[in-house]
Amino acid sequence: MLKSIEHYDERRDHIPSAISDLDADVVCLQEVWFEDDVKKIIKETRDSFPSSYSALHDDNGDLDTGNFNKPLCFGFRAYKRILCSLTKCSNTANNAEYIACAAERCGLMKLDQKCISCLILTPASSILQTCITDITQTVNSPGLLLLSKSPLRNPSTTRYIPDTKQVLPRSYLMADVERIGKVVCTHLTSNLGEYYEPLLSFASWEEQQAEEVDHLLTLTAPMTQVVLMGDLNTGPENAENGITGEFEENYNLLTSEGLSSLYNEDPGLCTWCKENPITDQSYNVRLLLDHVMVKGMNAVSAQRLLDDNIEGQSFPLSDHYAVGVTVDV
C-alpha cells in the first residue's frame, strides 16, 4: 500500500498515531515544515516505519540531530528587513501585494533562503521565537518526508529550480524501495491566485507547475518501474463526482507519458473538498489534487483515507484527504 498525505500544522499532535495505524509500505507526507515536526513524526512512527528520509537527512540517509548555534534569520540586516516587511507591508490586500512590497521596499529576497522560508511558513505572532531567537530550529523547506517499512536506498532531494531563491521552493524526494522500485515524493506548485515569485520569470503558477511536470517526465522517462506520489496540485475534471479540473493540462501531460492513476478512475473522489471544514471556504469547489501514480506495475485497488474527523473533534486530520493505492509487485 502506498499513501500520500498532506500535513497540516494545527493537527500535528494527531499525525504520528494516524500514520502508525496505516496499513502501508511507503508514506509520502507534505507540509512537514520544521525540524521538530520531522523528528516527532519519525520518532513516534518508527515501530511501523523504521526507514525515513527528508531534506534534513544527510547523504547516508541519517537525520542530523545536532544543535545549531544561530537562528534561521540572523544578523542586524535580517532583523531590519523583517521589521520593515511586518510594518510597511502589513496593509497590503493579498499575498501577491505583500510579497511585492516586502521584496521591493524591504529586500525580502536578499535574505537567506531558510530565513525566507521560515518567515513565509510561520504565523506573524511566532516569527520572533521561531525564526529570530530559536538557535536549535531549522526549516525543512520542501516540507517533504518519506516513511517506509523497507530500507530507502540511494535517497536524494532535488530542487526543481535549484539556484534561485523562492518564496515557496519546490522539490522532490527520491529513493529505491525493495520490490516497488523508484519512489518519488513531491509537492508541486499550487494555484495561489495572482503570481508572486519575485525572482522567477513565469507568468503564472500553472506555468511554473508545467516546468515541474516537465522535469518529472524527463526524470521518469527512462525508469521501468516508478511510483509518483504527493500533492501534485493538478487533477482532472470529474463531473459525475462533482470535481472541477485544476491545471488539467499538466495532469494530462503526466498521464500521457505512461504514469497512470487508478484512484482517478475508482473511486475518483475529491481530496480537497469544500465539505472539509478546514479548507478555504471561499473556494466552493471539489478538487482531486493528491495522487499515487504508477508506471510499470499493476495498481489493483485505490481508496480515500483519513477523511473522518479526529476523535472528539469537528475537523479531520488535514485540509487534504489521503490517497491509498495497492499495487501488485
Phi, psi and chi 1 to 4 in degrees:
 res  aa     phi    psi   chi1   chi2   chi3   chi4
   1 MET       -  135.2 -174.6   76.6   82.2      -
   2 LEU  -122.7  133.5  -51.9  161.2      -      -
   3 LYS  -134.0  151.0  -61.1 -171.1  172.3   68.7
   4 SER  -126.4  128.3  174.8      -      -      -
   5 ILE  -133.9  141.1  -52.0  163.3      -      -
   6 GLU  -102.1  127.4 -179.6  155.4  -75.4      -
   7 HIS   -81.8  135.0  173.4   65.0      -      -
   8 TYR  -122.0  121.0 -164.9   85.2      -      -
   9 ASP   -58.1  -36.7 -172.2   63.6      -      -
  10 GLU   -67.1  -15.7  -69.4 -175.7   11.2      -
  11 ARG  -110.2   22.1  -82.0  143.3  -68.4  -80.5
  12 ARG   -58.2  -35.5   63.9 -171.0  -63.1  -89.9
  13 ASP   -69.4  -20.4  -69.4  -23.1      -      -
  14 HIS   -91.8  -14.1  -60.4  -84.7      -      -
  15 ILE   -68.8  -47.6  -73.9  171.0      -      -
  16 PRO   -57.1  -43.3  -27.1   37.1      -      -
  17 SER   -67.7  -37.3   60.0      -      -      -
  18 ALA   -64.9  -39.7      -      -      -      -
  19 ILE   -67.9  -43.4  -66.4  169.7      -      -
  20 SER   -58.7  -30.2  -65.5      -      -      -
  21 ASP   -81.6   -8.0  -69.1  -20.5      -      -
  22 LEU   -73.4  139.4  -67.9  173.2      -      -
  23 ASP   -87.8   79.9  178.3   20.5      -      -
  24 ALA  -136.7  153.2      -      -      -      -
  25 ASP   -94.8  -38.2  -66.7  -53.0      -      -
  26 VAL  -136.3  137.7  179.5      -      -      -
  27 VAL  -127.5  132.7  177.3      -      -      -
  28 CYS  -113.2  120.2  165.7      -      -      -
  29 LEU  -111.1  148.2  -65.7   96.8      -      -
  30 GLN  -123.7  159.5  -57.1   91.6   59.2      -
  31 GLU    63.7   34.4  -63.4 -163.6    4.6      -
  32 VAL   -93.9   84.9 -171.2      -      -      -
  33 TRP   -79.9  -30.1  -64.9  122.8      -      -
  34 PHE  -121.3  155.4  -70.9   97.5      -      -
  35 GLU   -54.7  -41.9  177.6 -169.9   24.0      -
  36 ASP   -58.2  -40.7  -73.2  -10.3      -      -
  37 ASP   -69.5  -40.9  -75.0  -26.7      -      -
  38 VAL   -58.2  -49.0  172.4      -      -      -
  39 LYS   -64.2  -41.2  -70.8 -179.9  176.7  177.9
  40 LYS   -62.5  -46.6  175.8 -177.3  175.8   68.0
  41 ILE   -65.2  -45.6  -68.0  171.4      -      -
  42 ILE   -60.7  -45.8  -70.3  173.3      -      -
  43 LYS   -63.1  -44.7  178.8 -178.8  177.8 -179.4
  44 GLU   -86.2   -7.1  -63.7 -176.8   19.7      -
  45 THR  -114.3    6.1   63.3      -      -      -
  46 ARG   -60.1  -34.8 -172.9  168.9  -73.5  129.2
  47 ASP   -63.3  -34.7  -72.1  -14.8      -      -
  48 SER   -88.0  -36.3  -60.7      -      -      -
  49 PHE  -131.8   86.4  -58.2  100.4      -      -
  50 PRO   -70.0  -16.2   21.6  -31.3      -      -
  51 SER  -108.7  140.8  -64.3      -      -      -
  52 SER  -149.0  159.7   61.2      -      -      -
  53 TYR  -158.3  139.8 -178.7   70.8      -      -
  54 SER  -149.7  179.6   73.7      -      -      -
  55 ALA   -67.2  -15.4      -      -      -      -
  56 LEU   -86.7   -9.0  -59.6 -177.2      -      -
  57 HIS   -78.3  153.2  -71.6   63.4      -      -
  58 ASP   -84.6 -175.2   61.7   23.7      -      -
  59 ASP   -64.7  -21.1  -67.9  -20.8      -      -
  60 ASN   -89.2    1.0  -64.4  -41.1      -      -
  61 GLY    84.4   13.8      -      -      -      -
  62 ASP   -99.8  141.6  -62.4  -39.5      -      -
  63 LEU   -82.2  125.3 -177.3   63.5      -      -
  64 ASP   -72.4  118.1 -177.4    3.2      -      -
  65 THR  -105.2   11.5   57.2      -      -      -
  66 GLY   -73.9  158.2      -      -      -      -
  67 ASN   -85.8  159.0  -69.8  -31.3      -      -
  68 PHE  -109.1  161.0  -58.8   88.3      -      -
  69 ASN  -112.0    4.8   57.5   14.3      -      -
  70 LYS  -150.1  152.0   65.1  178.7 -177.9  179.1
  71 PRO   -70.6  169.4   24.3  -32.3      -      -
  72 LEU   -63.9  -36.6  -68.0  167.2      -      -
  73 CYS  -111.8  108.0  -61.2      -      -      -
  74 PHE  -130.1  138.1  179.4   75.1      -      -
  75 GLY   106.1  156.9      -      -      -      -
  76 PHE   -61.8  -42.0  175.7   73.9      -      -
  77 ARG   -62.7  -39.0  -71.5 -175.4  178.8  179.3
  78 ALA   -64.7  -45.5      -      -      -      -
  79 TYR   -60.8  -40.9  -53.9  152.6      -      -
  80 LYS   -63.1  -43.1 -174.5  176.4  179.1 -179.4
  81 ARG   -67.9  -37.9  -71.2 -174.8  173.7  116.1
  82 ILE   -66.0  -46.6  -66.8  167.3      -      -
  83 LEU   -61.2  -41.5 -178.1   61.3      -      -
  84 CYS   -59.6  -46.6  171.8      -      -      -
  85 SER   -62.7  -41.3  -60.2      -      -      -
  86 LEU   -73.0  -25.4  -67.6  173.8      -      -
  87 THR   -99.9  -52.3   54.7      -      -      -
  88 LYS   -75.4  -18.7  -66.1 -175.4  178.9 -179.8
  89 CYS  -115.3    9.9  -57.3      -      -      -
  90 SER   -69.8  -22.3   60.0      -      -      -
  91 ASN   -98.5   13.5  -67.3  -35.0      -      -
  92 THR   -69.6  155.9   48.4      -      -      -
  93 ALA   -80.0  -28.2      -      -      -      -
  94 ASN  -155.5  179.3   52.5   46.1      -      -
  95 ASN   -60.7  -42.0  -72.0  -21.2      -      -
  96 ALA   -60.7  -44.1      -      -      -      -
  97 GLU   -67.5  -37.9  -71.7 -171.8   11.4      -
  98 TYR   -64.5  -47.6  178.0   82.4      -      -
  99 ILE   -64.3  -41.4  -63.5  -60.2      -      -
 100 ALA   -60.8  -44.0      -      -      -      -
 101 CYS   -63.6  -48.1  172.2      -      -      -
 102 ALA   -65.1  -35.0      -      -      -      -
 103 ALA   -73.8  -44.2      -      -      -      -
 104 GLU   -79.4  -41.2  -66.7  169.9   10.0      -
 105 ARG   -93.4  -25.0  -59.9 -177.1   63.2 -176.5
 106 CYS  -122.8   -4.0  -55.0      -      -      -
 107 GLY    70.8   35.9      -      -      -      -
 108 LEU   -52.7  -44.9  173.0   69.6      -      -
 109 MET   -78.1    0.4  -55.9  -50.6  -70.1      -
 110 LYS   -86.6  -10.5  -65.8  179.8 -179.1  179.6
 111 LEU   -72.5  161.6  -65.0  168.5      -      -
 112 ASP   -61.0  146.9 -178.4   79.7      -      -
 113 GLN   -56.3  -41.2  177.5   65.0   71.5      -
 114 LYS   -66.3  -33.1  -72.3 -168.9  173.2 -176.8
 115 CYS   -68.6  -44.7  178.1      -      -      -
 116 ILE   -57.3  -47.6  -64.4  170.5      -      -
 117 SER   -61.0  -42.8  -65.2      -      -      -
 118 CYS   -61.6  -44.1 -172.3      -      -      -
 119 LEU   -63.2  -39.7  -64.4  174.5      -      -
 120 ILE   -72.7  -34.8  -63.6  -58.3      -      -
 121 LEU   -91.8   -5.9  -59.3  171.3      -      -
 122 THR  -110.2  133.4  -56.1      -      -      -
 123 PRO   -56.9  146.0  -21.6   31.3      -      -
 124 ALA   -54.0  -35.6      -      -      -      -
 125 SER   -68.9  -17.2   60.1      -      -      -
 126 SER  -109.9   -0.5  -57.8      -      -      -
 127 ILE   -60.2  -41.8  -77.1  175.7      -      -
 128 LEU   -58.1  -47.2  176.4   62.3      -      -
 129 GLN   -72.7  -49.7  169.4   61.7   31.2      -
 130 THR   -75.6  -43.2  -56.1      -      -      -
 131 CYS   -99.5  -28.1  -54.5      -      -      -
 132 ILE  -107.7  -30.3  -62.5  175.8      -      -
 133 THR  -114.4  -25.5   63.2      -      -      -
 134 ASP   -73.6  119.0 -167.9  -24.0      -      -
 135 ILE   -96.5    2.8   63.1  171.4      -      -
 136 THR  -113.9   -6.0   63.8      -      -      -
 137 GLN   -93.9  144.5 -176.0   68.4  -87.2      -
 138 THR  -138.1  162.7 -167.9      -      -      -
 139 VAL  -103.6  135.0   64.2      -      -      -
 140 ASN   -92.5   76.4  179.9   32.7      -      -
 141 SER   -58.7  -29.9   59.9      -      -      -
 142 PRO   -72.6  -20.9  -13.4   27.4      -      -
 143 GLY    74.6   11.8      -      -      -      -
 144 LEU  -100.8  145.4  -58.8  170.8      -      -
 145 LEU  -148.6  125.8  175.3   60.2      -      -
 146 LEU  -103.2  133.4 -101.9  177.2      -      -
 147 LEU  -123.8  143.0  -57.6  174.0      -      -
 148 SER  -150.3  144.6  175.7      -      -      -
 149 LYS   -71.4  -34.3  -78.9 -175.5  164.7   56.7
 150 SER   -99.0  159.3  -58.1      -      -      -
 151 PRO   -57.2  142.9  -25.2   34.7      -      -
 152 LEU   -96.0  106.3  -64.9  168.2      -      -
 153 ARG   -91.3  145.7  -51.6  -67.9 -172.4 -169.0
 154 ASN    51.3   48.1  -53.5  -48.9      -      -
 155 PRO   -71.5  148.6   29.7  -35.8      -      -
 156 SER  -152.5  155.6   62.1      -      -      -
 157 THR  -120.0  133.1  -57.2      -      -      -
 158 THR  -133.7  126.6  -57.2      -      -      -
 159 ARG   -81.1  136.6  -78.6  -94.5  -57.0  -93.1
 160 TYR   -64.1  -39.2  -70.9  107.0      -      -
 161 ILE  -125.0   92.4  -56.1  173.1      -      -
 162 PRO   -78.8  -24.2   26.8  -34.3      -      -
 163 ASP  -109.8   12.9  -59.8  -38.3      -      -
 164 THR  -129.5  132.2  -55.3      -      -      -
 165 LYS   -65.8  142.9  -67.8  178.5 -174.5  177.4
 166 GLN  -136.7  153.9  -66.0  171.8 -113.5      -
 167 VAL   -66.7  -42.8  175.6      -      -      -
 168 LEU  -131.4   81.5  -66.0  168.0      -      -
 169 PRO   -66.8  139.7   22.2  -31.1      -      -
 170 ARG  -114.6  143.8  -58.8  -69.0 -178.0  172.8
 171 SER  -145.8  177.0  -56.7      -      -      -
 172 TYR  -139.5  149.2   62.0   86.7      -      -
 173 LEU  -100.9  145.6  -52.3 -178.3      -      -
 174 MET  -140.3  141.6 -175.3  166.8   64.0      -
 175 ALA  -155.9  158.4      -      -      -      -
 176 ASP   -92.8  132.2  -65.3  -53.0      -      -
 177 VAL  -123.8  130.9 -179.2      -      -      -
 178 GLU   -54.0  134.2 -174.2  178.9   -0.4      -
 179 ARG    75.3  -29.1  -63.3 -174.4  -55.0  117.5
 180 ILE   -88.8  -43.3  -65.0  172.4      -      -
 181 GLY   105.6 -146.8      -      -      -      -
 182 LYS   -73.9  135.5  -69.3  -75.3 -173.4 -176.4
 183 VAL  -121.3  126.4  172.6      -      -      -
 184 VAL  -116.6  121.9  178.9      -      -      -
 185 CYS  -113.4  124.1  168.1      -      -      -
 186 THR  -148.8  169.9 -167.5      -      -      -
 187 HIS  -141.3  101.6 -173.1 -176.0      -      -
 188 LEU   -80.0  162.9  -62.3 -174.0      -      -
 189 THR   -54.6  137.0  -70.7      -      -      -
 190 SER  -105.0  169.0   58.9      -      -      -
 191 ASN   -82.7   99.5 -175.2   -4.5      -      -
 192 LEU  -108.5   20.7  -62.1  172.2      -      -
 193 GLY    83.2 -134.2      -      -      -      -
 194 GLU   -62.2  136.3 -174.8  179.4  -11.6      -
 195 TYR   -71.5  139.1 -167.4   72.2      -      -
 196 TYR  -147.2   44.6   57.0   78.4      -      -
 197 GLU   -99.1  102.3  -77.7  -73.2   -0.5      -
 198 PRO   -61.4  -30.6  -21.5   32.2      -      -
 199 LEU  -100.7    2.3  -57.7 -176.4      -      -
 200 LEU  -105.6  156.6  -60.5 -177.1      -      -
 201 SER  -101.7    8.2   58.5      -      -      -
 202 PHE   -70.6  152.4  -59.2  108.5      -      -
 203 ALA   -89.7  -16.8      -      -      -      -
 204 SER  -160.0  166.7   66.1      -      -      -
 205 TRP   -64.9  -35.3  -59.7  111.3      -      -
 206 GLU   -63.4  -40.0 -176.0  173.0   13.6      -
 207 GLU   -66.6  -40.3 -172.8  176.1  -54.0      -
 208 GLN   -64.5  -42.9 -178.7  178.3  -24.5      -
 209 GLN   -62.1  -36.9 -172.0 -166.7   86.5      -
 210 ALA   -60.2  -36.5      -      -      -      -
 211 GLU   -64.7  -40.6  179.7   82.4    2.9      -
 212 GLU   -66.3  -41.5  -63.5  160.3    2.8      -
 213 VAL   -61.6  -43.2  166.9      -      -      -
 214 ASP   -60.5  -39.8 -176.4   66.8      -      -
 215 HIS   -61.4  -44.9 -176.4  113.4      -      -
 216 LEU   -64.4  -39.1  -70.7  172.8      -      -
 217 LEU   -66.4  -39.3  -68.0  176.2      -      -
 218 THR   -65.0  -40.5  -59.3      -      -      -
 219 LEU   -63.2  -46.7  174.2   74.2      -      -
 220 THR   -88.0  -13.3   58.5      -      -      -
 221 ALA   -53.3  -45.5      -      -      -      -
 222 PRO   -83.1   -3.5   29.6  -34.0      -      -
 223 MET   -83.0  136.5  -62.6  177.3 -178.4      -
 224 THR   -88.8  -23.9   57.2      -      -      -
 225 GLN  -145.8  113.8 -166.8  162.3  -57.8      -
 226 VAL  -149.8  148.9   61.3      -      -      -
 227 VAL  -120.1  126.9  177.2      -      -      -
 228 LEU  -109.8  120.4  171.8   64.4      -      -
 229 MET  -139.6  148.4   56.9 -161.6  -54.1      -
 230 GLY   142.8 -175.2      -      -      -      -
 231 ASP   -82.5   98.6  175.4    7.0      -      -
 232 LEU   -84.7   -9.5  -56.5 -172.3      -      -
 233 ASN    53.7   29.8  -82.1  -50.7      -      -
 234 THR  -147.5  146.6  176.4      -      -      -
 235 GLY  -171.9  163.6      -      -      -      -
 236 PRO   -85.6  159.6   32.9  -35.9      -      -
 237 GLU   -74.6  141.4  179.0 -178.0    1.9      -
 238 ASN  -141.1   88.5 -174.5  -33.5      -      -
 239 ALA   -60.7  -34.9      -      -      -      -
 240 GLU   -61.1  -35.2 -176.8  176.9  -15.4      -
 241 ASN  -101.8   11.6  -70.8  -22.4      -      -
 242 GLY    69.7   28.4      -      -      -      -
 243 ILE  -101.0  131.5  -67.5  173.8      -      -
 244 THR   -89.8  139.7  -58.7      -      -      -
 245 GLY   -69.9  148.2      -      -      -      -
 246 GLU  -133.3  117.1 -179.5   81.1  -13.1      -
 247 PHE    44.9   50.4  -65.1  169.6      -      -
 248 GLU   -63.4  -30.7 -165.6  165.6    0.9      -
 249 GLU   -62.2  -37.3 -174.2  172.6  -27.3      -
 250 ASN   -67.1  -38.9  -69.8  -21.9      -      -
 251 TYR   -63.1  -42.5  176.6   81.5      -      -
 252 ASN   -63.5  -33.2  -68.7  -22.4      -      -
 253 LEU   -62.1  -43.4  -77.3  172.7      -      -
 254 LEU   -61.1  -47.2  -71.4  168.3      -      -
 255 THR   -74.1  -21.7   57.8      -      -      -
 256 SER   -77.0  -11.6   68.6      -      -      -
 257 GLU  -110.8   25.9  -63.8  -63.8  -32.5      -
 258 GLY   100.4   -8.1      -      -      -      -
 259 LEU   -86.6  130.7  -70.8  160.1      -      -
 260 SER  -122.4  152.5   63.3      -      -      -
 261 SER  -128.3  102.8  172.8      -      -      -
 262 LEU   -65.5  -35.1  176.8   61.1      -      -
 263 TYR   -58.9  -37.9 -179.4   88.9      -      -
 264 ASN   -60.4  -34.2  174.5   44.0      -      -
 265 GLU   -81.5  -40.1  -59.6  170.8   11.5      -
 266 ASP  -159.0  111.9 -178.4   23.4      -      -
 267 PRO   -91.8  -13.1   31.8  -36.6      -      -
 268 GLY    65.5   32.1      -      -      -      -
 269 LEU   -90.1  156.1  -58.0  173.3      -      -
 270 CYS   -63.0  148.2   59.4      -      -      -
 271 THR  -109.3  -23.0   59.9      -      -      -
 272 TRP  -116.2  106.8 -165.1   94.6      -      -
 273 CYS  -122.8  138.3  -47.8      -      -      -
 274 LYS   -64.2  -21.0   63.0 -178.1 -178.1 -179.1
 275 GLU   -75.0  -18.6  -63.1   84.9    1.1      -
 276 ASN   -72.3  120.1 -175.2  -27.3      -      -
 277 PRO   -67.5  -13.9   23.7  -34.0      -      -
 278 ILE  -104.5   10.8   54.5  176.3      -      -
 279 THR   -82.5  163.6   58.1      -      -      -
 280 ASP   -68.3  108.7 -173.3  -22.1      -      -
 281 GLN   -72.1   -5.0  -63.7  -60.4  -60.7      -
 282 SER   -76.4  -14.2   65.0      -      -      -
 283 TYR  -102.8  105.0  -65.0   97.3      -      -
 284 ASN   -91.0   62.5 -172.2   31.2      -      -
 285 VAL  -139.5  162.0  -66.7      -      -      -
 286 ARG  -114.5  130.6  -61.6 -178.1 -178.2   92.1
 287 LEU  -128.4  149.2  -55.9  171.1      -      -
 288 LEU  -112.3   92.2 -158.5  169.5      -      -
 289 LEU  -106.6  -19.6  -56.8  178.1      -      -
 290 ASP  -104.8  133.7  -56.3   84.2      -      -
 291 HIS  -140.8  149.8  -56.4  -84.9      -      -
 292 VAL  -123.1  101.3  176.7      -      -      -
 293 MET  -104.7  141.1  -53.4 -177.2   79.4      -
 294 VAL  -126.8  154.5  -58.8      -      -      -
 295 LYS  -140.7  130.6  174.8 -174.8  175.1 -176.9
 296 GLY    80.0   16.4      -      -      -      -
 297 MET  -149.5  165.5   61.5 -172.2   74.1      -
 298 ASN  -104.1  115.7 -177.0   36.1      -      -
 299 ALA   -83.6  124.3      -      -      -      -
 300 VAL  -105.3  -20.4  -64.0      -      -      -
 301 SER  -159.5  156.1   65.6      -      -      -
 302 ALA  -146.4  151.2      -      -      -      -
 303 GLN  -156.6  159.0   57.4 -174.3  -46.3      -
 304 ARG   -93.7  137.7 -169.0  173.7   72.1 -179.4
 305 LEU  -130.3  165.4  -59.3  161.4      -      -
 306 LEU    53.3   40.1  -57.9 -179.8      -      -
 307 ASP  -104.7    5.5   49.8    2.1      -      -
 308 ASP   -91.5  158.0  -67.5  -32.8      -      -
 309 ASN   -66.9  149.0  -72.8  -15.6      -      -
 310 ILE   -60.2  140.1  -62.8  169.3      -      -
 311 GLU   -55.4  126.4 -174.7  175.5   -3.7      -
 312 GLY    82.9    2.7      -      -      -      -
 313 GLN  -122.7  166.7  -57.4  -68.6  -18.0      -
 314 SER  -103.7   20.0   60.2      -      -      -
 315 PHE  -144.6  155.8   49.1   81.5      -      -
 316 PRO   -84.8 -173.8   31.9  -35.0      -      -
 317 LEU   -68.4  -31.5 -169.6   70.1      -      -
 318 SER  -149.8  164.4  169.7      -      -      -
 319 ASP   -76.6  -12.2   56.4  -17.5      -      -
 320 HIS  -114.1  135.3  -72.2 -122.1      -      -
 321 TYR   -80.6  160.5  -64.5  137.4      -      -
 322 ALA   -87.4  154.6      -      -      -      -
 323 VAL  -118.0  133.3  168.4      -      -      -
 324 GLY  -123.7  133.3      -      -      -      -
 325 VAL  -131.7  132.0  172.7      -      -      -
 326 THR  -101.2  129.3  -60.0      -      -      -
 327 VAL  -116.0  149.6  -64.1      -      -      -
 328 ASP   -93.3  108.4 -176.1   12.5      -      -
 329 VAL  -121.7      -  -66.0      -      -      -
